[in-house]
Amino acid sequence: MATHTPVAPLRAANPITFAAADAIGDDFVNTGKELAVVEHTNPAGSPVTLTVTTTATVDTEAVADKIIVIGVGETHILGPWPQQWYNDANAKVQFAWSAVADMQLATIKPS
C-alpha cells in the first residue's frame, strides 16, 4: 500500500504532484480536512471504481464503503473525509482501485 503525504496549498505557483495509483491500495493520514485529487489519464481507457473504506458502524452494523466511479479522462476532487467514518486504526483513509493503469492520486491538506 502506498502512503501519500498531503501537501498544503500556497498562494503562489504550486503544481499538483500526482503519484500512480498502487495496485495494493493507497492511504493518507486524515485530520478531516484532506482532499484527494484523482485523475484518469487515458481518455480511451475504461472507467475505474474507487472504493473508500468506511470504518463507521450504526446500530452495530457496518456502514457500506464509499464507491466512486472515475470515468475515462476525468479528474475529480474528493473529500473531505470525516474521521469518525473513514479513519482506520492508524488515522488513515484507505483507497482501493478496481484497476490502477492510467490512475493517479494527489492529496491536499487545506490549512
C-alpha positions as CSV (number, residue, x, y, z in Angstrom):
1,M,0.0,0.0,0.0
2,A,1.3,3.4,-0.9
3,T,1.1,6.1,1.7
4,H,0.7,9.7,0.4
5,T,1.7,12.8,2.3
6,P,-0.9,15.6,1.7
7,V,0.6,18.9,0.6
8,A,-0.6,22.3,1.7
9,P,-1.9,24.8,-1.0
10,L,0.1,28.0,-1.4
11,R,-0.8,31.5,-2.7
12,A,1.9,31.0,-5.4
13,A,2.8,28.6,-8.1
14,N,2.2,25.2,-6.6
15,P,1.7,22.5,-9.2
16,I,-0.1,19.3,-8.1
17,T,2.2,16.3,-7.9
18,F,0.5,13.1,-8.8
19,A,1.6,9.6,-7.9
20,A,0.5,6.5,-9.8
21,A,-2.3,4.5,-8.0
22,D,-0.9,1.5,-6.2
23,A,-2.3,-2.0,-7.0
24,I,-2.4,-2.8,-3.3
25,G,-4.1,0.4,-2.5
26,D,-3.3,4.0,-1.3
27,D,-3.8,5.7,2.0
28,F,-3.0,9.0,3.8
29,V,-3.2,10.4,7.3
30,N,-6.5,12.2,7.7
31,T,-7.4,15.1,10.0
32,G,-10.8,15.5,8.4
33,K,-9.6,18.4,6.2
34,E,-7.7,16.4,3.4
35,L,-8.8,16.3,-0.2
36,A,-7.9,13.8,-2.8
37,V,-7.4,14.6,-6.5
38,V,-7.9,11.6,-8.7
39,E,-7.0,11.6,-12.4
40,H,-7.8,9.1,-15.0
41,T,-5.2,9.9,-17.7
42,N,-6.4,7.7,-20.5
43,P,-9.4,9.1,-22.4
44,A,-9.6,5.8,-24.4
45,G,-9.5,3.5,-21.3
46,S,-12.3,2.1,-19.2
47,P,-13.9,3.6,-16.1
48,V,-12.3,2.7,-12.8
49,T,-14.1,2.1,-9.5
50,L,-12.5,3.7,-6.4
51,T,-13.6,2.2,-3.1
52,V,-13.0,4.3,0.0
53,T,-13.1,2.1,3.1
54,T,-15.5,3.2,5.9
55,T,-14.9,2.3,9.5
56,A,-18.2,3.5,10.9
57,T,-21.0,1.4,12.4
58,V,-24.6,2.3,13.1
59,D,-26.6,0.2,15.5
60,T,-23.7,-2.3,15.4
61,E,-23.9,-2.6,11.6
62,A,-21.0,-1.6,9.4
63,V,-21.6,1.4,7.1
64,A,-21.1,0.4,3.4
65,D,-17.8,1.6,1.8
66,K,-18.0,4.7,-0.4
67,I,-17.9,3.7,-4.1
68,I,-16.9,6.3,-6.7
69,V,-16.7,5.7,-10.5
70,I,-13.9,7.7,-12.2
71,G,-14.7,8.0,-15.9
72,V,-12.2,7.9,-18.7
73,G,-10.2,11.1,-19.0
74,E,-11.8,12.6,-15.9
75,T,-10.2,14.4,-12.9
76,H,-12.1,14.5,-9.6
77,I,-11.5,16.3,-6.3
78,L,-12.9,14.2,-3.4
79,G,-13.3,14.8,0.3
80,P,-13.1,15.9,3.0
81,W,-13.2,12.6,4.9
82,P,-14.9,12.8,8.3
83,Q,-12.6,11.0,10.7
84,Q,-15.3,9.1,12.5
85,W,-16.5,7.5,9.3
86,Y,-13.3,6.9,7.3
87,N,-10.2,6.8,9.6
88,D,-8.7,3.4,10.3
89,A,-6.8,2.5,13.5
90,N,-3.8,4.5,12.2
91,A,-5.9,7.6,11.4
92,K,-5.6,7.0,7.7
93,V,-8.2,6.9,4.9
94,Q,-7.8,3.9,2.6
95,F,-8.4,3.7,-1.2
96,A,-8.8,0.6,-3.3
97,W,-8.9,0.6,-7.1
98,S,-10.6,-1.8,-9.5
99,A,-7.7,-1.1,-11.8
100,V,-4.6,1.1,-11.5
101,A,-3.5,1.6,-15.1
102,D,-3.7,5.3,-16.0
103,M,-4.8,6.3,-12.5
104,Q,-3.1,9.0,-10.5
105,L,-3.6,10.4,-7.0
106,A,-2.6,13.6,-5.2
107,T,-3.6,14.6,-1.7
108,I,-4.1,18.1,-0.4
109,K,-4.4,19.4,3.1
110,P,-6.0,22.9,3.3
111,S,-4.9,24.9,6.2
